[in-house]
Amino acid sequence: MSNIDQCRDIEELNPLCQILLNKALEEIKTAGINPLIVETYRSQMRQNYLYSIGRTVAGTKVTWTQSSIHTLRNAVDVVPQRKVNGNMTAIWKASDSETKKIISIMQKYGFEAGANWTTSPDSPHFQIKGVSKNAKSYSSTNTNSYITKMIQKALNETVDGKWGANTTKAVNKFRKQFGWKEDGKVGVQTLKKLIA
């Protein structure tokens, strides 16, 4: 695979992002929707190439930015696919009922939905913005409101999207029941248990 090829491999994403995406996909499929992973990780070279389309390279513009969360391994593009006139077809409409269900489920698992952006909405796009590219855990210093809300909801805490002392305390209480260090962090092992 070259640096400008499209990547659909979930394992190329950050490990925490992988867990959340796999859980969301499981729920999407349970809802009777056939999801198509359009793209996961994107090299900066591919991002630059996509940005050039419609600008310095002939074609219709594909992206509005050279700086994408895809390059940080924390974004994925997902659309529903179903048979249309006997052929499996990707559905690219934000108003589609299955697309709306995908958006709802992805948000439940901490993803920000591009469909909700007021500027340049992007319905297939879902991202975990504001966390370290190589994040091994979510914590008060490495989170965003979407992830925090998902964790708060899983812990049956007040859902306000602000990771304060009460959220850290709840995380530590959850970790304690498994005999894990009470460090206020939700890493791979904790996240798997939390959203099991």
C-alpha positions as CSV (number, residue, x, y, z in Angstrom):
1,M,0.0,0.0,0.0
2,S,1.4,3.4,-0.9
3,N,1.1,6.6,1.2
4,I,-1.8,7.9,-0.9
5,D,-3.8,4.7,-0.9
6,Q,-7.1,4.5,1.0
7,C,-7.0,2.5,4.2
8,R,-10.0,0.7,5.7
9,D,-8.1,-1.3,8.3
10,I,-9.5,-0.7,11.8
11,E,-6.3,-2.0,13.4
12,E,-4.5,1.1,11.9
13,L,-6.4,3.3,14.4
14,N,-5.4,4.2,17.9
15,P,-6.2,1.1,20.2
16,L,-8.7,3.1,22.2
17,C,-10.5,4.3,19.1
18,Q,-10.5,0.7,17.8
19,I,-12.4,-0.5,20.9
20,L,-15.0,2.2,20.6
21,L,-15.4,1.7,16.8
22,N,-15.7,-2.1,17.1
23,K,-18.4,-1.7,19.8
24,A,-20.3,0.8,17.7
25,L,-20.1,-1.4,14.6
26,E,-21.5,-4.3,16.6
27,E,-24.5,-2.2,17.7
28,I,-25.0,-0.8,14.2
29,K,-25.1,-4.4,12.8
30,T,-27.5,-5.5,15.6
31,A,-29.8,-2.6,14.4
32,G,-29.9,-4.4,11.0
33,I,-27.6,-1.9,9.2
34,N,-24.8,-3.0,7.0
35,P,-22.0,-0.5,7.6
36,L,-19.2,0.2,5.1
37,I,-15.9,1.4,6.5
38,V,-14.8,3.9,3.9
39,E,-11.6,5.0,5.5
40,T,-9.7,4.8,8.8
41,Y,-6.1,6.0,9.1
42,R,-4.9,8.4,6.4
43,S,-1.3,9.4,5.9
44,Q,-0.4,13.1,5.7
45,M,0.7,12.5,2.1
46,R,-2.8,11.1,1.3
47,Q,-4.5,14.0,3.1
48,N,-2.4,16.5,1.1
49,Y,-3.3,14.6,-2.1
50,L,-7.0,14.6,-1.3
51,Y,-6.8,18.4,-0.6
52,S,-5.2,19.0,-3.9
53,I,-8.2,17.5,-5.8
54,G,-10.3,20.3,-7.1
55,R,-7.5,22.8,-6.4
56,T,-4.2,21.9,-8.2
57,V,-5.4,18.5,-9.5
58,A,-8.5,18.2,-11.7
59,G,-11.7,17.0,-10.1
60,T,-14.3,17.9,-7.5
61,K,-13.1,19.0,-4.1
62,V,-12.9,16.1,-1.7
63,T,-11.8,17.7,1.6
64,W,-11.7,21.3,2.9
65,T,-8.6,20.7,5.2
66,Q,-5.0,19.5,5.1
67,S,-5.2,18.9,8.8
68,S,-7.4,15.8,9.6
69,I,-7.9,13.7,12.6
70,H,-7.6,10.7,10.2
71,T,-3.8,11.3,10.2
72,L,-3.8,11.0,14.0
73,R,-5.5,7.6,13.8
74,N,-8.6,8.8,15.6
75,A,-11.1,9.1,12.8
76,V,-13.2,6.9,10.6
77,D,-15.6,7.4,7.7
78,V,-18.7,5.1,7.9
79,V,-21.8,4.9,5.7
80,P,-24.6,2.4,5.5
81,Q,-24.8,0.1,2.4
82,R,-27.7,-1.8,1.1
83,K,-29.1,-3.3,-2.1
84,V,-30.4,-0.8,-4.6
85,N,-31.7,-2.3,-7.9
86,G,-30.0,-5.6,-7.0
87,N,-26.5,-4.0,-6.3
88,M,-24.9,-3.3,-3.0
89,T,-24.7,0.5,-2.8
90,A,-23.1,2.9,-0.3
91,I,-25.6,5.5,0.9
92,W,-24.1,9.0,1.2
93,K,-27.2,11.0,2.3
94,A,-27.1,12.5,5.8
95,S,-31.0,12.5,5.8
96,D,-31.1,8.7,5.3
97,S,-32.7,6.9,8.2
98,E,-29.8,4.4,8.5
99,T,-27.2,7.1,8.3
100,K,-29.0,8.9,11.2
101,K,-29.0,5.7,13.2
102,I,-25.2,5.3,12.6
103,I,-24.6,8.8,13.7
104,S,-26.6,8.2,16.9
105,I,-24.7,5.0,17.7
106,M,-21.3,6.5,16.9
107,Q,-22.0,9.4,19.2
108,K,-23.0,7.0,22.0
109,Y,-19.5,5.6,21.8
110,G,-17.7,9.0,22.1
111,F,-17.3,10.0,18.5
112,E,-17.9,13.5,17.3
113,A,-20.2,13.3,14.2
114,G,-19.1,15.4,11.2
115,A,-22.8,15.5,10.1
116,N,-23.4,17.9,13.0
117,W,-20.8,20.5,12.0
118,T,-22.3,23.9,11.1
119,T,-19.4,24.6,8.7
120,S,-18.5,22.0,6.0
121,P,-20.7,19.1,7.5
122,D,-19.4,15.7,6.6
123,S,-21.9,12.9,7.4
124,P,-19.7,9.9,6.9
125,H,-17.0,11.3,9.2
126,F,-16.6,10.4,12.9
127,Q,-13.7,11.5,15.0
128,I,-12.1,11.6,18.5
129,K,-10.6,15.1,18.5
130,G,-8.4,16.6,21.2
131,V,-6.7,13.5,22.5
132,S,-3.1,12.5,21.9
133,K,-2.3,10.5,18.7
134,N,-0.6,7.8,20.8
135,A,-3.0,8.0,23.7
136,K,-3.0,4.9,25.9
137,S,-5.7,6.1,28.1
138,Y,-8.4,8.8,28.6
139,S,-8.1,10.9,31.7
140,S,-8.8,14.4,32.9
141,T,-5.8,15.7,30.9
142,N,-6.5,13.6,27.7
143,T,-10.1,13.7,26.8
144,N,-12.8,15.7,25.1
145,S,-16.5,16.3,25.9
146,Y,-17.7,13.4,23.8
147,I,-15.4,10.8,25.4
148,T,-16.1,12.2,28.8
149,K,-19.9,12.0,28.3
150,M,-19.6,8.4,27.2
151,I,-17.5,7.5,30.2
152,Q,-19.7,9.4,32.6
153,K,-22.8,7.6,31.2
154,A,-21.1,4.2,31.5
155,L,-20.3,5.0,35.1
156,N,-23.8,6.2,35.9
157,E,-22.5,9.6,36.8
158,T,-23.8,13.1,36.0
159,V,-23.3,13.5,32.2
160,D,-21.9,17.0,31.6
161,G,-18.9,16.4,29.4
162,K,-16.5,17.9,32.0
163,W,-14.0,15.5,33.5
164,G,-13.6,16.8,37.0
165,A,-12.9,15.3,40.4
166,N,-16.2,13.4,40.5
167,T,-15.4,11.7,37.2
168,T,-11.9,10.8,38.3
169,K,-13.4,9.4,41.6
170,A,-15.9,7.3,39.7
171,V,-13.2,6.0,37.4
172,N,-11.1,5.0,40.4
173,K,-14.0,3.3,42.1
174,F,-14.6,1.3,38.9
175,R,-10.9,0.4,38.6
176,K,-10.7,-0.6,42.3
177,Q,-13.3,-3.4,41.9
178,F,-10.9,-5.2,39.5
179,G,-7.9,-4.6,41.8
180,W,-6.3,-2.1,39.3
181,K,-4.3,0.9,40.3
182,E,-6.5,3.9,41.1
183,D,-4.9,6.3,38.7
184,G,-8.0,8.0,37.3
185,K,-7.3,6.7,33.8
186,V,-9.4,4.7,31.3
187,G,-7.0,2.6,29.3
188,V,-7.6,-0.3,27.0
189,Q,-8.4,-2.8,29.7
190,T,-10.7,-0.4,31.6
191,L,-12.5,0.8,28.5
192,K,-13.2,-2.8,27.4
193,K,-14.8,-3.6,30.8
194,L,-16.6,-0.2,30.9
195,I,-18.5,-0.7,27.7
196,A,-18.8,-4.5,27.7
